[in-house]
């Protein structure tokens, strides 16, 4: 199976448009740190207990803001940062009354 870049872009646009149409303009960042599986272990299903690392939503968002401002170059790590923010957004929507977005 391949992931089609054009399809991924379209899917992201659909999700973001749905959120925008719901009126959700800002999401409070109520927590900072989160667990993530280390890059070495994320696809190693033979390992009984994967190594966890700590990420920071504040650091992720600050770094992404710098990219948006043109103060930092865009890197592949920014995909991971966006993924962490989107994971937080999904949890926020699931816990709130905004589930009607979808």
C-alpha positions as MATLAB code, in Angstrom:
seq = 'XXXXXXXXXXXXXXXXXXXXXXXXXXXXXXXXXXXXXXXXXXXXXXXXXXXXXXXXXXXXXXXXXXXXXXXXXXXXXXXXXXXXXXXXXXXXXXXXXXXXXX';
ca = [
       0.000    0.000    0.000;
       1.152    3.518   -0.749;
       0.063    6.791    0.804;
      -0.873    9.220   -1.928;
       0.377   12.702   -1.023;
      -2.478   14.414   -2.842;
      -5.037   12.322   -0.957;
      -3.350   13.073    2.367;
      -3.436   16.805    1.620;
      -7.139   16.579    0.691;
      -7.951   14.652    3.861;
      -6.139   17.215    6.033;
      -8.010   20.019    4.255;
     -11.357   18.302    4.861;
     -10.591   17.826    8.554;
      -9.415   21.408    9.042;
     -12.381   22.815    7.099;
     -14.761   20.822    9.291;
     -13.138   22.210   12.430;
     -13.216   25.734   11.012;
     -16.901   25.459   10.053;
     -17.736   24.337   13.591;
     -16.579   27.689   14.924;
     -13.717   26.198   16.899;
     -11.129   28.957   16.499;
      -8.778   28.266   19.392;
      -8.007   25.292   21.562;
      -6.693   25.854   25.088;
      -3.469   23.997   25.719;
      -4.348   22.562   29.126;
      -1.493   20.096   29.302;
       2.086   20.084   28.110;
       3.942   16.806   28.381;
       2.976   13.616   26.617;
       4.359   10.120   26.155;
       5.653    9.026   22.764;
       7.294    5.835   21.608;
      10.938    6.268   20.601;
      11.712    6.221   16.887;
      13.732    3.019   17.331;
      10.790    1.188   18.887;
       7.728    2.602   17.155;
       7.592   -0.143   14.522;
       9.414   -2.843   16.509;
       6.529   -5.046   17.576;
       8.915   -7.791   18.690;
       9.940   -5.743   21.705;
       7.696   -6.436   24.664;
       7.831   -2.944   26.162;
       8.770   -0.054   23.885;
      10.950    2.782   25.103;
       8.897    5.864   25.896;
      10.124    9.400   25.466;
       8.574   12.625   26.725;
       7.367   15.273   24.317;
       6.205   18.811   25.021;
       3.208   20.358   23.291;
       4.445   23.810   24.302;
       7.810   23.166   22.661;
       6.134   21.633   19.611;
       3.796   24.580   19.141;
       6.521   27.169   19.775;
       8.735   25.512   17.169;
       5.882   25.376   14.667;
       5.119   29.055   15.263;
       8.742   29.880   14.410;
       8.365   27.958   11.156;
       5.160   29.882   10.365;
       6.957   33.187   11.021;
       9.845   32.179    8.769;
      12.284   32.293   11.700;
      13.053   28.554   11.455;
      13.276   26.266    8.435;
      10.711   23.548    7.903;
      12.100   20.081    8.723;
      10.799   16.522    8.828;
      10.604   16.809   12.635;
       7.857   19.365   12.112;
       5.654   16.560   10.782;
       6.017   14.862   14.183;
       5.256   18.152   15.926;
       2.105   18.685   13.873;
       1.094   15.076   14.591;
       1.444   15.667   18.340;
      -0.679   18.827   18.120;
      -3.297   17.010   16.032;
      -3.380   14.160   18.570;
      -4.014   16.717   21.306;
      -6.720   18.366   19.163;
      -8.430   15.012   18.628;
      -8.441   14.319   22.384;
      -9.766   17.835   23.075;
     -12.629   17.422   20.581;
     -13.469   13.935   21.862;
     -13.744   15.238   25.443;
     -15.782   18.304   24.538;
     -19.190   19.034   23.148;
     -17.532   19.718   19.799;
     -17.834   16.079   18.780;
     -20.667   17.230   16.497;
     -17.976   18.557   14.157;
     -17.959   15.283   12.358;
];
